[in-house]
């Protein structure tokens, strides 16, 4: 995954992914352009998934007094 993509917030990555899906669904792209966008979309989806999993782990690590326990990942 590119360093630029890794700097995106979850919301930014999701918005970019939605744009890619809309472009792919338009059917106006060449096969090569479609494949390039699909690959970019896969990377963004993977990034979103990692961020969601990290958030889920943080929630699971909440202590009884509401403090978040930092994980060494």
C-alpha positions in Angstrom: 0.0 0.0 0.0 1.3 3.4 -0.8 2.5 5.7 1.9 0.0 8.3 0.7 -2.9 5.9 1.1 -1.8 4.9 4.6 -2.0 8.5 5.7 -5.7 8.7 4.9 -8.2 8.6 7.8 -10.8 6.0 7.7 -13.4 8.5 6.5 -11.1 9.7 3.7 -10.3 6.2 2.6 -14.0 5.2 2.6 -14.9 8.3 0.5 -12.2 7.5 -2.0 -13.4 3.9 -2.1 -16.9 5.0 -2.8 -15.7 7.2 -5.7 -13.8 4.2 -7.2 -16.9 2.0 -7.0 -19.0 4.7 -8.7 -16.4 5.0 -11.5 -16.2 1.3 -12.0 -20.0 1.0 -12.1 -20.2 3.7 -14.7 -18.8 1.3 -17.3 -17.0 4.1 -19.1 -13.4 2.9 -18.4 -11.0 0.8 -20.4 -10.2 -2.7 -19.1 -6.8 -1.5 -18.0 -8.2 1.6 -16.2 -10.8 -0.6 -14.5 -8.1 -3.1 -13.3 -6.0 -0.2 -11.9 -9.0 1.3 -10.1 -10.0 -2.2 -8.8 -6.5 -2.7 -7.4 -6.5 0.7 -5.7 -10.0 -0.1 -4.3 -8.8 -3.4 -2.9 -5.9 -1.6 -1.1 -8.3 1.0 0.3 -10.7 -1.6 1.5 -7.9 -3.5 3.2 -6.8 -0.2 4.9 -10.3 0.4 6.1 -10.5 -3.1 7.4 -7.3 -2.8 9.4 -8.5 0.5 10.9 -11.8 -1.0 11.9 -10.1 -4.0 13.4 -7.8 -1.7 15.4 -10.7 0.3 16.6 -12.5 -2.9 17.7 -9.4 -4.0 19.6 -9.3 -0.6 21.4 -12.9 -0.9 22.4 -12.4 -4.5 23.7 -9.5 -3.2 25.8 -11.6 -0.7 27.7 -11.1 -1.1 31.4 -13.8 -1.0 33.9 -13.1 2.7 34.7 -13.4 3.7 31.0 -9.8 4.2 30.2 -8.4 2.7 27.0 -5.4 0.4 27.5 -2.9 1.0 24.8 -1.9 -2.1 22.8 1.6 -2.8 21.6 0.8 -4.0 18.0 
